Amino acid sequence: MNLLDLLLVPLGYDFMVRALVTTVIAAVACALLSCWLVLIGWSLMGDAVSHAVLPGVVIAYILGAPFAVGAVAFGFVAVALIGVVQGAGRVKEDAAIGIVFTTLFALGLVLISVTPSQTDLNHIIFGNILGVSGSDLAQVGALACVVVVVLLVKRRDLVLYAFDPTHAHALGLSPKLLGALLLGLLALTSVVALQVVGVILVVAMLIIPGATAYLLTDRFARMLVIAPSLSAVCSIVGIYLSYWLDASPGGLVVIVQGVAFAAAFLFAPRHGLVARRFAARRRASATGSRSAHAESAHVDQEEHGRVRGDRELSQGGLERR
């Protein structure tokens, strides 16, 4: 079987085409948002919100409401509870986040176990990309479109909020509203990624692309191009591998993204481990050369002084004679 067959055979199945399209859409939306999450330092918050939306999604399913409604509602509930736990006592933020998101995630698991359903709700936890229907694809596309459009329209304000909230406030912007906007988009994006990798691996799609792009460039505008492009390519590779290896598609998508991050971590031109080690050795070599030159000059100066002193002593002895 040649390379063309490897690429075209999976596309002969409608479920594979829907899986590819849905995965790329989710990957692009998650990657764009991940750029802000990495810059602000909200990686743990992304983990919390992506897990905390589970009971909201289950309740929305029970009530027959759109998943996005329940997800956004519980996303804000989780953030509010984290603020209450952190502000009312001696519990630090990381502990408050861990307590709230694990409790809400456990609540979602309980609701899934007691909810009578003709379908297996475990796909919310583990993802079910190969079972995506046309209506699911439309929902994912609509939510992803909302996330991408809002991020691009409010890009300047959100970038300023990420780098300097105080300056944003001085310009008349509300950091609290911008933070709430990002949290709402985070909840929507979690619903988008649920179809692909499930609740458990959502945080990987929300963090790995932005972290990888952060290693490859120092400019945020380039991050917004590198992160979704790289994430889309990794998603396509992961879906193809899942077909030919008969393995979990969501898991392979995340593994391929992890491999891409590892490559950037090691070989990024400026911030990779290899480049930093090489630069450190070059600086050490340059410092050693300068030190050796300075030491040599110091020795030459001392030798010159000694010779000069000997000459003066010799001249003094001749004059006394």
Buried (B, 14 or more C-beta within 10 A) or exposed (E): EEEEEEEEBBEEEEEBEBBBBBBBBBBBBBBBBBBBBBBBEBBBBBBBBBBBBBBBBBBBBBEEEBBBBBBBBBBBBBBEBBEEBBEEEEBEBEEBBBBBBEBBBEBBBEBBEEEEEEEEBEBBBBBBBBBBEEEBBEBBBBBBEBBBEBBEEBBEBBBBBBEEBEEBBEEEBBBEEBBEBBBBBBBBBBBBBBBBBBBBBBBBBBBBBBBBBBBBBEEBEEBBBBBBBBBBBBBBBBBBBBBEEEEBBBBBBBBBBBEBBEEBBEEBEEBBEEBEEEEEEEEEEEEEEEEEEEEEEEEEEEEEEEEEEEEEEEEEEEEEE
